[in-house]
Amino acid sequence: MNAGKLDKRITFQDFKLVKQDGMTQEVWEDFKTVYAMVRTISGREFYQAASVQNEYTTRFVIRYSAGKDINEDMRIKYRNRTFGIVSIINDNERDETLTIMVKELKNNAN
């Protein structure tokens, strides 16, 4: 993988329950910020993905080592957009890069 292609910063967020003054509040906390390659899915790929599984809008590619502790329960912040993680794929099972398939979340609490 050409490191120069990993030119966008994305932030993984983890869902936490925080107790404050005897009350429990649900919040998304920043977990890790990494460099990624961002690719929107072409119309053909979008149609194929939608017919097989969920409707993907974007894929992020990150270094394998940066993604060892992420999971599908997290979400990704990229610029002013928020994405729910649908799947995490170890590309070619080579432990070099991970492709993270996501679906953009609309009208969500930041």
N, C-alpha and C positions, 0 to 999 in steps of 0.2 A: 504494500500500500504506500503510495506516495504521500508523505506527511504534509506536503503543500496543499493537498486536497481537503485536509481537515482544517478548514479556515473559518468556521463559524463556532461561536460559543453557545452551548446549550446548558441549561440547568435542570438537573433532576430534582424533583420535590417529593417528599415523603409525607404521608398523612399521619398526623399525630393527634392524640387526645391530651390536652393540656389542662391541668387543674390549677385554678387561680381563685383565691378567696372562696373556696368551697364549691366552686362551680366548674364543670367540665366543659371545655370548649374544643371544637374540632378545627384544626388549622393545617395548612400545607406549609411545611418548612423546607427551605433549601437544603438539599442533601449533598450535592456535588455538582461542580461546574466543569465541563470538559470541552475539548475541541471536537467538532464533528463535520462530516460532509453532509449537506442537506440536499435531498433530491425529492422533487415532487414526482408523482407517478404519472406517466403519460396516459392519455385517454384509453389506449388499448390495455395497458397494464391495469389501470383503474377498473375497467370493465371485467377483466379476468379475475382480479382479486375480489371484486364485489360479488361475482357469481360463485366463488368458492367459499369465502369467509365474510368477514366484516368489510365495511367500506373504508379502505385506507386512503389517506390523502397525501401522506408524506412518509419518507423513510429517512432515518438518520443513521449514518455509519460512523462508529467510534472505534477506537483501539480496544482490543479485547481486555487488556489489563485495566482499563478505565471502567469497564462495565461489569467486573466480577461481582460487585455487590448491589447491582440494580435488579429490579423485578417488575412484573406487570402491574403491581399495585401502586406503582409510582406514576408520576406524570412529568412532562417536560415543558419547560418554559423556553420559548425561542422568540426573541424580539418581544412584541406585544401580544403574542399568541400562546395558547396553552393546548397541549396535546396529551391525550390519554394513550398509554402504551397498550398495544394490542398483542404484540409478540416480539420476542427477542431471539434473533437467529445467529448462531455461531457460524459465520460464513465458511462453507466448505469443511467444517469441523477441524479447522487448522489453528484455532486459538490465536488468531491474528487480529481479526476485526469482528465486530458485532453489527448486524443490521437490525435496527429497531423500527418496526412497523407501527405507525401511530394513526390516530384518528383525531382530527381537530375538535376541541371541545368549545361549544358556543355557550354564551350566557352563564359562565361559571364564576364562582367567587374566587378572587385572587387571594 
